[in-house]
Amino acid sequence: MSDRVVHPIEVESYRRMRARLDTTHLPPLTRAVVERVVHSAADLAYADDLVTDESALERAHAALHAGAPVVTDVAMVAAGITRRETVCRLAEAEAGPGLTRSAHAVRLAFDEVGPGALWVIGNAPTALEELLLLDARPALVVGLPVGFVGAVESKAALRASGLPAVSNISEKGGSAVAAAALNALLYHPLSPSKDAL
C-alpha cells in the first residue's frame, strides 16, 4: 500500500480540531479513531460518545493490515473506505418474514468471508443485530448504526456481547462515521505515530 498523501486542508482541519479537543491522553489507536470520527462529522461530542478498547483496536489493526476481509452493511459505508476492497451483499439480499434486507445481507456476507473479518455497520441496526446472532468471531465490529429505532439498543447489545468493537452510546452514527472509524485503522501506520492523520 502506498503512503497516503494528506491534503493541506485536512492537516489544517485536524489542527483546528485539536485546538478545541484534547486527545493527547488517549492511547494511539483510540486517539486515531476518536479524532477521525470527530473530524468526519465535525462533532466534538463524539469524543465522549464513542466506546473503544485499545487492546481490541490493536488486534483489529494487526488483522486489517494482515489482509482480513472488511464487510460493510451498505454501499455508502463501502464508498467511504477508499483504500481497501470491501464486501457488501445488500444488492443481492432480499427481505422476508422477520428478516430485513440488511440482515439477509449480513448472512450472505458471512457465508462469503467466514470468521475473522472486520464488520463496519453504519446504517442498519438490524444488520448489527443479525451479526450478533452469528458465530462470526470478528476481528472487530464497528457498530455505529444511526437512527431512533433500534440503533441505541443494537449498540448496547454489541457492547454487552463482549465482541471487539467500536460503538457509541447515542442515536448518532451513520455511514460516514463508520467508514471513518475503519479508515483510522487503515491510515494508522504499523509503527504507530502519535499524530498520524
N, C-alpha and C positions, 0 to 999 in steps of 0.2 A: 504494500500500500504506500503510495507516495505521500510525502509530507503535505499536510493541509496548509494552504495559503489563507491566512486570516486577513480579511479586508480591513482597512483603517477605520471604517465606520464601526465595525464590530469591536475593534480594540477600544475606540472611544466610548462606545456604549458600555462595555464592561468597566471601563474606568469610572464612568459616572455611576453605574450601579454600585460598584464597590465603595464609592464615596458616601453612598446612602445606606449601605448594608454591609456590616462587618461579618465576614465569614471566615476570618483567619483562625478562629478557634476550632473549626470543623476539620475532621480528618480528610485527606486528599480527595478520595473518590466521592465521599458525601458532599464535600465542598463543590466538586465539579458538577454533580447532579443538581444540587440546590441552585447554584449560580446559573446553569444553563436553563433550568426550568423557569427561574425568576426572569431571566433575560428574554426567554421566548414569549412570555406572557406580559412582560413589563409590569409584573405584580409582585411587589416585595413581600406580600403576605404569605406567599408560598414558602418562605423561609421557616415559618412557624407551622405550616400546614402539612409539609411533607414528612413522611416517616421512612427512614432508611436505616440500614445496618452496614457499617463499614466492612465487616468481615464477609458478609454476603456479597457486597459490591466487589470486593477483591476477588472472590471466587468467580463471580459473573464476568468481571473484566478479563480474567485469565481465559475463561471458556470462550468468550466472544472473540478474543484475539487468537485463539487456537482454532477458530472456524466453526464454532457451534451455530446451528441454524437460528435465524431470527424470524419469528412469526408475528404477524400483526392482525388485529381484528378487522381493520378496514383499510381501503386503499389510501385514504388520506394520511394515516399513520405511516404507511409504507412510503408514500411520496416524501415525507419529511426525513426519512432515513436515506440519505443520498450516497453514503459511502459503503453500502452493503446491500447485497441481494436479500430480499425478504420473501417469505411465504405468506400469502393471503388468499384464502379459499372462498371468500364471501361471494364472488361472482358465480361459483358453481353450487353454492349452498341453497337449500330450499327450506322454507318454514313448514312445519307440520303441527299436529295437535300437541300442545305443550312444549313446542320447540321453535325458537326464533331462528331466522336465517343466520344470525351471528353465532348462536350456539352450535348450529349444524356446521358452520364454517370451522369452528374450533375442533369439532370431531374430525372433519376432513383433514385439517392441517395436522392434527396429532397422528392420524393414520399415515401421513406422509413423512413427518420428521421424527416421530417417536420421542423417547425421553431425552432430557438434556438440553433442550432448546431454551432460548430466551424469548419470552412471550411479551408482547407490547400491546396493551389494551388501553385505548384512549377514548373509545366511543361507546361501547355496548356493555352495560352491566351484565347482561345475560351471557356474553362471551366469557366474562370473568367467572361468573357462577358455574358455567359449564366446565371451564378449565379445572375448577376446584373439585369437580366430580371425577376427573380422570386421574389415572396414576401417571401423571406427566413427568414427575421428578425433574422439574425445570431447573436450569442454571439460574434463572431469575424470572420473576414476573413483575413487569412494570404495569401495575394496575392503577390506572388513572382515568377510568371512565367518568364521563361528565353527565350531570342531569339531576333532576329532582325525584325520579322514580328509580329506586334500586341502586343508585351509584354509591351512596354512603354505606348502605348495607353490604353491598358486594365487596367494597374495600375493607370494611370491618371484618368480613368473613375471610378475606385474604390474609389479613394480619393475624387472625385467630388460627389460621391453618398451620402456621409455623414455616410456610414455604419462604425461600429467599425472595424478598420483594422490595419494591419501591411503591409506596402508595401515599395517599393523603387523607385527611380527616373529613374535609368538607365535600360539598357537591361539586366543587370546581374540578376541572380536569380537561380532557379533550385531546384531539389528535396532535396538536402542536406541542403540548407539554409532554405527552407520552413519547413522541419522537425525540424531543429534546433530552429527556432522561436517558434514552438509549444512546443518543449521539454523544452525550457527555462521556460515556464509557468508551465509545468508539474513538473519540478525539483524544482521550487521555492517553498519554504515552505509556509504554510498558515500564519505563523507568519514570515514575511519577514526578512531575514538576509542580510545585506549589501553585503556580499561577497559570497553568495550562488553560488555554481557551478551548 
